[in-house]
Amino acid sequence: MNGTDVYVAGYEGEVAKYWKNGVAVSLTDGTNKAQVDDITVYNGDVYIVGFEDNSSGIRVGKYWKNGLPTNFAGIDNSNEPSAIVVK
């Protein structure tokens, strides 16, 4: 291996995850449906975007930075962001 890390974003069942060099990292616990659609690594920080349904089944867009979630505020409740760019 040449020291390059490989990141992949997705989901398994109802759990949002990403994989770093083939090792899975769960972002949610599977209580509610969730998935991620994009991942960016910048200055060693891992940024991921996707959604998680709330307890009422409403899709809530969110992003994770190093595994910590943040809901998007002020956006229609039924949303699914599909890309993230970090500058």
Gaussian input, Z-matrix of N, CA and C with variables (Angstrom, degrees):
# hf/3-21g

backbone

0 1
 N
 C     1     B1
 C     2     B2     1     A1
 N     3     B3     2     A2     1     D1
 C     4     B4     3     A3     2     D2
 C     5     B5     4     A4     3     D3
 N     6     B6     5     A5     4     D4
 C     7     B7     6     A6     5     D5
 C     8     B8     7     A7     6     D6
 N     9     B9     8     A8     7     D7
 C    10    B10     9     A9     8     D8
 C    11    B11    10    A10     9     D9
 N    12    B12    11    A11    10    D10
 C    13    B13    12    A12    11    D11
 C    14    B14    13    A13    12    D12
 N    15    B15    14    A14    13    D13
 C    16    B16    15    A15    14    D14
 C    17    B17    16    A16    15    D15
 N    18    B18    17    A17    16    D16
 C    19    B19    18    A18    17    D17
 C    20    B20    19    A19    18    D18
 N    21    B21    20    A20    19    D19
 C    22    B22    21    A21    20    D20
 C    23    B23    22    A22    21    D21
 N    24    B24    23    A23    22    D22
 C    25    B25    24    A24    23    D23
 C    26    B26    25    A25    24    D24
 N    27    B27    26    A26    25    D25
 C    28    B28    27    A27    26    D26
 C    29    B29    28    A28    27    D27
 N    30    B30    29    A29    28    D28
 C    31    B31    30    A30    29    D29
 C    32    B32    31    A31    30    D30
 N    33    B33    32    A32    31    D31
 C    34    B34    33    A33    32    D32
 C    35    B35    34    A34    33    D33
 N    36    B36    35    A35    34    D34
 C    37    B37    36    A36    35    D35
 C    38    B38    37    A37    36    D36
 N    39    B39    38    A38    37    D37
 C    40    B40    39    A39    38    D38
 C    41    B41    40    A40    39    D39
 N    42    B42    41    A41    40    D40
 C    43    B43    42    A42    41    D41
 C    44    B44    43    A43    42    D42
 N    45    B45    44    A44    43    D43
 C    46    B46    45    A45    44    D44
 C    47    B47    46    A46    45    D45
 N    48    B48    47    A47    46    D46
 C    49    B49    48    A48    47    D47
 C    50    B50    49    A49    48    D48
 N    51    B51    50    A50    49    D49
 C    52    B52    51    A51    50    D50
 C    53    B53    52    A52    51    D51
 N    54    B54    53    A53    52    D52
 C    55    B55    54    A54    53    D53
 C    56    B56    55    A55    54    D54
 N    57    B57    56    A56    55    D55
 C    58    B58    57    A57    56    D56
 C    59    B59    58    A58    57    D57
 N    60    B60    59    A59    58    D58
 C    61    B61    60    A60    59    D59
 C    62    B62    61    A61    60    D60
 N    63    B63    62    A62    61    D61
 C    64    B64    63    A63    62    D62
 C    65    B65    64    A64    63    D63
 N    66    B66    65    A65    64    D64
 C    67    B67    66    A66    65    D65
 C    68    B68    67    A67    66    D66
 N    69    B69    68    A68    67    D67
 C    70    B70    69    A69    68    D68
 C    71    B71    70    A70    69    D69
 N    72    B72    71    A71    70    D70
 C    73    B73    72    A72    71    D71
 C    74    B74    73    A73    72    D72
 N    75    B75    74    A74    73    D73
 C    76    B76    75    A75    74    D74
 C    77    B77    76    A76    75    D75
 N    78    B78    77    A77    76    D76
 C    79    B79    78    A78    77    D77
 C    80    B80    79    A79    78    D78
 N    81    B81    80    A80    79    D79
 C    82    B82    81    A81    80    D80
 C    83    B83    82    A82    81    D81
 N    84    B84    83    A83    82    D82
 C    85    B85    84    A84    83    D83
 C    86    B86    85    A85    84    D84
 N    87    B87    86    A86    85    D85
 C    88    B88    87    A87    86    D86
 C    89    B89    88    A88    87    D87
 N    90    B90    89    A89    88    D88
 C    91    B91    90    A90    89    D89
 C    92    B92    91    A91    90    D90
 N    93    B93    92    A92    91    D91
 C    94    B94    93    A93    92    D92
 C    95    B95    94    A94    93    D93
 N    96    B96    95    A95    94    D94
 C    97    B97    96    A96    95    D95
 C    98    B98    97    A97    96    D96
 N    99    B99    98    A98    97    D97
 C   100   B100    99    A99    98    D98
 C   101   B101   100   A100    99    D99
 N   102   B102   101   A101   100   D100
 C   103   B103   102   A102   101   D101
 C   104   B104   103   A103   102   D102
 N   105   B105   104   A104   103   D103
 C   106   B106   105   A105   104   D104
 C   107   B107   106   A106   105   D105
 N   108   B108   107   A107   106   D106
 C   109   B109   108   A108   107   D107
 C   110   B110   109   A109   108   D108
 N   111   B111   110   A110   109   D109
 C   112   B112   111   A111   110   D110
 C   113   B113   112   A112   111   D111
 N   114   B114   113   A113   112   D112
 C   115   B115   114   A114   113   D113
 C   116   B116   115   A115   114   D114
 N   117   B117   116   A116   115   D115
 C   118   B118   117   A117   116   D116
 C   119   B119   118   A118   117   D117
 N   120   B120   119   A119   118   D118
 C   121   B121   120   A120   119   D119
 C   122   B122   121   A121   120   D120
 N   123   B123   122   A122   121   D121
 C   124   B124   123   A123   122   D122
 C   125   B125   124   A124   123   D123
 N   126   B126   125   A125   124   D124
 C   127   B127   126   A126   125   D125
 C   128   B128   127   A127   126   D126
 N   129   B129   128   A128   127   D127
 C   130   B130   129   A129   128   D128
 C   131   B131   130   A130   129   D129
 N   132   B132   131   A131   130   D130
 C   133   B133   132   A132   131   D131
 C   134   B134   133   A133   132   D132
 N   135   B135   134   A134   133   D133
 C   136   B136   135   A135   134   D134
 C   137   B137   136   A136   135   D135
 N   138   B138   137   A137   136   D136
 C   139   B139   138   A138   137   D137
 C   140   B140   139   A139   138   D138
 N   141   B141   140   A140   139   D139
 C   142   B142   141   A141   140   D140
 C   143   B143   142   A142   141   D141
 N   144   B144   143   A143   142   D142
 C   145   B145   144   A144   143   D143
 C   146   B146   145   A145   144   D144
 N   147   B147   146   A146   145   D145
 C   148   B148   147   A147   146   D146
 C   149   B149   148   A148   147   D147
 N   150   B150   149   A149   148   D148
 C   151   B151   150   A150   149   D149
 C   152   B152   151   A151   150   D150
 N   153   B153   152   A152   151   D151
 C   154   B154   153   A153   152   D152
 C   155   B155   154   A154   153   D153
 N   156   B156   155   A155   154   D154
 C   157   B157   156   A156   155   D155
 C   158   B158   157   A157   156   D156
 N   159   B159   158   A158   157   D157
 C   160   B160   159   A159   158   D158
 C   161   B161   160   A160   159   D159
 N   162   B162   161   A161   160   D160
 C   163   B163   162   A162   161   D161
 C   164   B164   163   A163   162   D162
 N   165   B165   164   A164   163   D163
 C   166   B166   165   A165   164   D164
 C   167   B167   166   A166   165   D165
 N   168   B168   167   A167   166   D166
 C   169   B169   168   A168   167   D167
 C   170   B170   169   A169   168   D168
 N   171   B171   170   A170   169   D169
 C   172   B172   171   A171   170   D170
 C   173   B173   172   A172   171   D171
 N   174   B174   173   A173   172   D172
 C   175   B175   174   A174   173   D173
 C   176   B176   175   A175   174   D174
 N   177   B177   176   A176   175   D175
 C   178   B178   177   A177   176   D176
 C   179   B179   178   A178   177   D177
 N   180   B180   179   A179   178   D178
 C   181   B181   180   A180   179   D179
 C   182   B182   181   A181   180   D180
 N   183   B183   182   A182   181   D181
 C   184   B184   183   A183   182   D182
 C   185   B185   184   A184   183   D183
 N   186   B186   185   A185   184   D184
 C   187   B187   186   A186   185   D185
 C   188   B188   187   A187   186   D186
 N   189   B189   188   A188   187   D187
 C   190   B190   189   A189   188   D188
 C   191   B191   190   A190   189   D189
 N   192   B192   191   A191   190   D190
 C   193   B193   192   A192   191   D191
 C   194   B194   193   A193   192   D192
 N   195   B195   194   A194   193   D193
 C   196   B196   195   A195   194   D194
 C   197   B197   196   A196   195   D195
 N   198   B198   197   A197   196   D196
 C   199   B199   198   A198   197   D197
 C   200   B200   199   A199   198   D198
 N   201   B201   200   A200   199   D199
 C   202   B202   201   A201   200   D200
 C   203   B203   202   A202   201   D201
 N   204   B204   203   A203   202   D202
 C   205   B205   204   A204   203   D203
 C   206   B206   205   A205   204   D204
 N   207   B207   206   A206   205   D205
 C   208   B208   207   A207   206   D206
 C   209   B209   208   A208   207   D207
 N   210   B210   209   A209   208   D208
 C   211   B211   210   A210   209   D209
 C   212   B212   211   A211   210   D210
 N   213   B213   212   A212   211   D211
 C   214   B214   213   A213   212   D212
 C   215   B215   214   A214   213   D213
 N   216   B216   215   A215   214   D214
 C   217   B217   216   A216   215   D215
 C   218   B218   217   A217   216   D216
 N   219   B219   218   A218   217   D217
 C   220   B220   219   A219   218   D218
 C   221   B221   220   A220   219   D219
 N   222   B222   221   A221   220   D220
 C   223   B223   222   A222   221   D221
 C   224   B224   223   A223   222   D222
 N   225   B225   224   A224   223   D223
 C   226   B226   225   A225   224   D224
 C   227   B227   226   A226   225   D225
 N   228   B228   227   A227   226   D226
 C   229   B229   228   A228   227   D227
 C   230   B230   229   A229   228   D228
 N   231   B231   230   A230   229   D229
 C   232   B232   231   A231   230   D230
 C   233   B233   232   A232   231   D231
 N   234   B234   233   A233   232   D232
 C   235   B235   234   A234   233   D233
 C   236   B236   235   A235   234   D234
 N   237   B237   236   A236   235   D235
 C   238   B238   237   A237   236   D236
 C   239   B239   238   A238   237   D237
 N   240   B240   239   A239   238   D238
 C   241   B241   240   A240   239   D239
 C   242   B242   241   A241   240   D240
 N   243   B243   242   A242   241   D241
 C   244   B244   243   A243   242   D242
 C   245   B245   244   A244   243   D243
 N   246   B246   245   A245   244   D244
 C   247   B247   246   A246   245   D245
 C   248   B248   247   A247   246   D246
 N   249   B249   248   A248   247   D247
 C   250   B250   249   A249   248   D248
 C   251   B251   250   A250   249   D249
 N   252   B252   251   A251   250   D250
 C   253   B253   252   A252   251   D251
 C   254   B254   253   A253   252   D252
 N   255   B255   254   A254   253   D253
 C   256   B256   255   A255   254   D254
 C   257   B257   256   A256   255   D255
 N   258   B258   257   A257   256   D256
 C   259   B259   258   A258   257   D257
 C   260   B260   259   A259   258   D258

   B1=1.4548
   B2=1.5217
   B3=1.3026
   B4=1.4622
   B5=1.5222
   B6=1.3142
   B7=1.4527
   B8=1.5102
   B9=1.3152
   B10=1.4518
   B11=1.5160
   B12=1.3282
   B13=1.4609
   B14=1.5214
   B15=1.3308
   B16=1.4546
   B17=1.5246
   B18=1.3489
   B19=1.4591
   B20=1.5178
   B21=1.3227
   B22=1.4639
   B23=1.5209
   B24=1.3420
   B25=1.4589
   B26=1.5196
   B27=1.3227
   B28=1.4575
   B29=1.5149
   B30=1.3026
   B31=1.4613
   B32=1.5192
   B33=1.3052
   B34=1.4653
   B35=1.5184
   B36=1.3359
   B37=1.4614
   B38=1.5103
   B39=1.3146
   B40=1.4690
   B41=1.5324
   B42=1.3171
   B43=1.4627
   B44=1.5268
   B45=1.3420
   B46=1.4581
   B47=1.5252
   B48=1.3280
   B49=1.4642
   B50=1.5096
   B51=1.3248
   B52=1.4488
   B53=1.5154
   B54=1.3019
   B55=1.4548
   B56=1.5122
   B57=1.3161
   B58=1.4638
   B59=1.5239
   B60=1.3169
   B61=1.4613
   B62=1.5318
   B63=1.3421
   B64=1.4580
   B65=1.5154
   B66=1.3251
   B67=1.4641
   B68=1.5333
   B69=1.3387
   B70=1.4605
   B71=1.5201
   B72=1.3426
   B73=1.4600
   B74=1.5243
   B75=1.3269
   B76=1.4641
   B77=1.5229
   B78=1.3250
   B79=1.4622
   B80=1.5177
   B81=1.3210
   B82=1.4622
   B83=1.5295
   B84=1.3475
   B85=1.4674
   B86=1.5279
   B87=1.3390
   B88=1.4590
   B89=1.5163
   B90=1.3420
   B91=1.4613
   B92=1.5222
   B93=1.3296
   B94=1.4636
   B95=1.5241
   B96=1.3230
   B97=1.4556
   B98=1.5218
   B99=1.3253
   B100=1.4592
   B101=1.5217
   B102=1.3092
   B103=1.4578
   B104=1.5117
   B105=1.3075
   B106=1.4584
   B107=1.5153
   B108=1.3358
   B109=1.4519
   B110=1.5178
   B111=1.3310
   B112=1.4557
   B113=1.5209
   B114=1.3187
   B115=1.4537
   B116=1.5223
   B117=1.3289
   B118=1.4570
   B119=1.5151
   B120=1.3106
   B121=1.4545
   B122=1.5215
   B123=1.3379
   B124=1.4559
   B125=1.5183
   B126=1.3153
   B127=1.4675
   B128=1.5288
   B129=1.3092
   B130=1.4584
   B131=1.5149
   B132=1.3323
   B133=1.4582
   B134=1.5238
   B135=1.3452
   B136=1.4635
   B137=1.5228
   B138=1.3366
   B139=1.4564
   B140=1.5184
   B141=1.3362
   B142=1.4584
   B143=1.5257
   B144=1.3203
   B145=1.4527
   B146=1.5225
   B147=1.3324
   B148=1.4613
   B149=1.5168
   B150=1.3219
   B151=1.4643
   B152=1.5173
   B153=1.3268
   B154=1.4586
   B155=1.5220
   B156=1.3270
   B157=1.4560
   B158=1.5243
   B159=1.3412
   B160=1.4561
   B161=1.5257
   B162=1.3213
   B163=1.4633
   B164=1.5269
   B165=1.3486
   B166=1.4693
   B167=1.5173
   B168=1.3240
   B169=1.4575
   B170=1.5117
   B171=1.3220
   B172=1.4603
   B173=1.5214
   B174=1.3111
   B175=1.4607
   B176=1.5262
   B177=1.3195
   B178=1.4580
   B179=1.5246
   B180=1.3295
   B181=1.4573
   B182=1.5144
   B183=1.3344
   B184=1.4524
   B185=1.5038
   B186=1.3167
   B187=1.4506
   B188=1.5200
   B189=1.3057
   B190=1.4555
   B191=1.5186
   B192=1.3158
   B193=1.4615
   B194=1.5133
   B195=1.3128
   B196=1.4650
   B197=1.5282
   B198=1.3423
   B199=1.4581
   B200=1.5163
   B201=1.3429
   B202=1.4660
   B203=1.5281
   B204=1.3543
   B205=1.4655
   B206=1.5288
   B207=1.3349
   B208=1.4605
   B209=1.5203
   B210=1.3345
   B211=1.4664
   B212=1.5172
   B213=1.3323
   B214=1.4575
   B215=1.5149
   B216=1.3157
   B217=1.4596
   B218=1.5196
   B219=1.3260
   B220=1.4419
   B221=1.5086
   B222=1.3088
   B223=1.4604
   B224=1.5213
   B225=1.3116
   B226=1.4609
   B227=1.5240
   B228=1.3164
   B229=1.4593
   B230=1.5176
   B231=1.2982
   B232=1.4630
   B233=1.5186
   B234=1.3143
   B235=1.4514
   B236=1.5175
   B237=1.2891
   B238=1.4531
   B239=1.5174
   B240=1.3294
   B241=1.4612
   B242=1.5329
   B243=1.3241
   B244=1.4683
   B245=1.5154
   B246=1.3281
   B247=1.4627
   B248=1.5138
   B249=1.3333
   B250=1.4602
   B251=1.5241
   B252=1.3443
   B253=1.4494
   B254=1.5244
   B255=1.2984
   B256=1.4576
   B257=1.5296
   B258=1.3310
   B259=1.4710
   B260=1.5027
   A1=108.49
   A2=116.33
   A3=120.73
   A4=114.18
   A5=119.26
   A6=122.32
   A7=114.30
   A8=118.09
   A9=122.22
   A10=110.07
   A11=116.88
   A12=121.33
   A13=109.65
   A14=116.35
   A15=122.60
   A16=108.14
   A17=116.18
   A18=123.02
   A19=109.19
   A20=116.59
   A21=122.98
   A22=107.48
   A23=117.06
   A24=121.92
   A25=109.59
   A26=116.56
   A27=120.54
   A28=111.21
   A29=115.53
   A30=120.53
   A31=108.20
   A32=114.46
   A33=122.14
   A34=106.47
   A35=116.52
   A36=119.89
   A37=108.86
   A38=117.59
   A39=123.05
   A40=112.03
   A41=117.95
   A42=122.70
   A43=110.97
   A44=116.52
   A45=121.98
   A46=108.31
   A47=116.15
   A48=120.93
   A49=110.82
   A50=114.04
   A51=120.09
   A52=107.36
   A53=114.63
   A54=121.30
   A55=108.45
   A56=115.98
   A57=121.76
   A58=106.79
   A59=114.82
   A60=120.90
   A61=111.74
   A62=115.31
   A63=121.02
   A64=115.35
   A65=118.06
   A66=121.95
   A67=108.78
   A68=116.78
   A69=122.00
   A70=112.17
   A71=114.57
   A72=123.01
   A73=106.63
   A74=117.86
   A75=121.86
   A76=110.11
   A77=115.38
   A78=121.41
   A79=111.81
   A80=117.25
   A81=122.49
   A82=108.01
   A83=115.87
   A84=119.74
   A85=114.30
   A86=117.41
   A87=119.89
   A88=114.57
   A89=117.69
   A90=120.46
   A91=110.70
   A92=116.03
   A93=123.14
   A94=108.97
   A95=115.86
   A96=120.14
   A97=109.80
   A98=116.07
   A99=121.04
   A100=109.09
   A101=114.82
   A102=119.66
   A103=109.00
   A104=115.69
   A105=121.70
   A106=108.62
   A107=114.67
   A108=120.20
   A109=114.29
   A110=117.97
   A111=119.12
   A112=109.25
   A113=114.78
   A114=121.32
   A115=108.65
   A116=115.76
   A117=122.48
   A118=107.52
   A119=116.13
   A120=120.95
   A121=107.20
   A122=115.81
   A123=121.03
   A124=109.27
   A125=116.74
   A126=122.50
   A127=112.04
   A128=117.01
   A129=121.81
   A130=115.26
   A131=117.63
   A132=121.38
   A133=109.49
   A134=115.89
   A135=122.25
   A136=108.38
   A137=116.21
   A138=123.64
   A139=108.74
   A140=116.23
   A141=121.62
   A142=108.03
   A143=117.13
   A144=121.34
   A145=109.75
   A146=115.83
   A147=120.81
   A148=109.98
   A149=115.54
   A150=119.75
   A151=110.20
   A152=114.19
   A153=122.22
   A154=106.86
   A155=117.95
   A156=121.08
   A157=108.93
   A158=116.81
   A159=118.55
   A160=109.22
   A161=117.80
   A162=121.39
   A163=113.03
   A164=117.02
   A165=121.28
   A166=112.24
   A167=116.97
   A168=121.03
   A169=114.11
   A170=117.35
   A171=121.26
   A172=109.01
   A173=115.68
   A174=122.01
   A175=110.15
   A176=116.51
   A177=122.79
   A178=108.56
   A179=116.03
   A180=120.44
   A181=110.07
   A182=116.21
   A183=119.52
   A184=110.28
   A185=114.40
   A186=119.69
   A187=108.31
   A188=114.37
   A189=122.02
   A190=108.01
   A191=116.97
   A192=121.58
   A193=106.26
   A194=115.43
   A195=121.75
   A196=111.36
   A197=115.31
   A198=121.08
   A199=115.61
   A200=118.19
   A201=121.25
   A202=109.58
   A203=117.96
   A204=120.72
   A205=113.48
   A206=113.86
   A207=122.50
   A208=107.42
   A209=116.61
   A210=120.49
   A211=109.69
   A212=116.08
   A213=120.16
   A214=108.09
   A215=117.36
   A216=122.19
   A217=109.76
   A218=116.05
   A219=121.02
   A220=114.66
   A221=117.35
   A222=121.68
   A223=107.15
   A224=116.78
   A225=122.07
   A226=109.75
   A227=116.81
   A228=121.16
   A229=114.73
   A230=118.40
   A231=120.64
   A232=108.48
   A233=116.88
   A234=119.75
   A235=111.77
   A236=114.00
   A237=120.67
   A238=108.99
   A239=116.85
   A240=118.53
   A241=109.46
   A242=116.30
   A243=118.38
   A244=114.26
   A245=118.14
   A246=119.18
   A247=109.63
   A248=115.65
   A249=120.46
   A250=108.38
   A251=114.65
   A252=122.06
   A253=107.01
   A254=116.58
   A255=121.64
   A256=107.87
   A257=116.26
   A258=120.50
   A259=109.92
   D1=146.33
   D2=-175.17
   D3=-97.94
   D4=11.62
   D5=179.26
   D6=88.55
   D7=4.91
   D8=177.85
   D9=-88.12
   D10=128.58
   D11=176.61
   D12=-87.20
   D13=143.87
   D14=178.30
   D15=-116.08
   D16=125.82
   D17=179.61
   D18=-115.76
   D19=139.29
   D20=176.26
   D21=-135.77
   D22=134.74
   D23=179.53
   D24=-110.42
   D25=145.41
   D26=178.00
   D27=177.44
   D28=-146.50
   D29=179.73
   D30=-154.78
   D31=159.95
   D32=178.10
   D33=-136.58
   D34=113.81
   D35=-172.32
   D36=65.36
   D37=-122.39
   D38=179.31
   D39=-101.02
   D40=3.67
   D41=-171.98
   D42=-100.95
   D43=123.79
   D44=173.52
   D45=-73.96
   D46=135.03
   D47=-176.91
   D48=-146.37
   D49=164.70
   D50=161.75
   D51=-136.85
   D52=159.61
   D53=-179.99
   D54=-120.76
   D55=132.53
   D56=173.40
   D57=-115.86
   D58=115.95
   D59=-178.77
   D60=52.87
   D61=38.08
   D62=176.09
   D63=85.62
   D64=-2.23
   D65=179.72
   D66=-100.08
   D67=122.15
   D68=-176.42
   D69=-75.80
   D70=141.09
   D71=173.42
   D72=-126.03
   D73=115.74
   D74=179.75
   D75=-80.68
   D76=134.59
   D77=177.81
   D78=-100.72
   D79=-23.51
   D80=178.46
   D81=-131.29
   D82=169.77
   D83=-175.85
   D84=-100.75
   D85=-0.40
   D86=178.61
   D87=89.04
   D88=-0.57
   D89=177.28
   D90=-61.84
   D91=-41.46
   D92=178.36
   D93=-122.72
   D94=151.52
   D95=177.86
   D96=-60.49
   D97=135.52
   D98=178.70
   D99=-150.96
   D100=153.64
   D101=172.52
   D102=-157.22
   D103=159.46
   D104=176.16
   D105=-119.91
   D106=150.04
   D107=-174.10
   D108=-120.05
   D109=-18.23
   D110=-177.41
   D111=-153.68
   D112=153.84
   D113=-179.47
   D114=-143.19
   D115=140.73
   D116=176.19
   D117=-137.96
   D118=137.98
   D119=175.17
   D120=-114.43
   D121=125.44
   D122=-177.10
   D123=-139.48
   D124=124.80
   D125=-179.22
   D126=51.54
   D127=37.24
   D128=178.15
   D129=83.13
   D130=-5.97
   D131=177.54
   D132=-94.06
   D133=141.93
   D134=-179.33
   D135=-104.78
   D136=119.44
   D137=179.27
   D138=-112.23
   D139=130.95
   D140=-176.98
   D141=-134.92
   D142=143.15
   D143=179.80
   D144=-127.42
   D145=145.29
   D146=179.51
   D147=177.88
   D148=-141.85
   D149=-179.68
   D150=-150.49
   D151=163.22
   D152=169.16
   D153=-142.63
   D154=131.25
   D155=175.32
   D156=-67.88
   D157=141.28
   D158=174.60
   D159=-83.55
   D160=-176.00
   D161=-176.14
   D162=-64.97
   D163=-18.15
   D164=176.53
   D165=-92.41
   D166=1.96
   D167=-179.98
   D168=83.00
   D169=11.14
   D170=178.12
   D171=-87.51
   D172=130.34
   D173=-178.64
   D174=-71.87
   D175=126.41
   D176=-179.28
   D177=-118.44
   D178=116.79
   D179=177.34
   D180=-68.29
   D181=142.60
   D182=178.75
   D183=-154.99
   D184=166.40
   D185=170.16
   D186=-131.36
   D187=156.25
   D188=177.81
   D189=-119.67
   D190=133.90
   D191=170.77
   D192=-116.35
   D193=115.94
   D194=-178.16
   D195=53.08
   D196=38.02
   D197=175.13
   D198=88.79
   D199=-7.36
   D200=-179.53
   D201=-95.03
   D202=121.70
   D203=-174.78
   D204=-81.95
   D205=148.99
   D206=172.05
   D207=-138.10
   D208=124.90
   D209=176.31
   D210=-77.19
   D211=144.04
   D212=172.69
   D213=-74.47
   D214=130.14
   D215=179.47
   D216=-101.11
   D217=149.26
   D218=174.19
   D219=75.10
   D220=16.70
   D221=178.20
   D222=-114.97
   D223=146.81
   D224=176.39
   D225=-43.31
   D226=139.28
   D227=-175.46
   D228=-62.88
   D229=-26.71
   D230=-179.62
   D231=-99.73
   D232=84.09
   D233=-175.37
   D234=-139.21
   D235=157.40
   D236=178.11
   D237=-146.71
   D238=92.85
   D239=176.68
   D240=-62.98
   D241=147.10
   D242=-173.45
   D243=-122.19
   D244=-2.35
   D245=179.80
   D246=-152.90
   D247=154.26
   D248=177.07
   D249=-137.49
   D250=137.92
   D251=176.83
   D252=-128.24
   D253=134.49
   D254=179.98
   D255=-122.18
   D256=130.49
   D257=179.63
   D258=-117.25

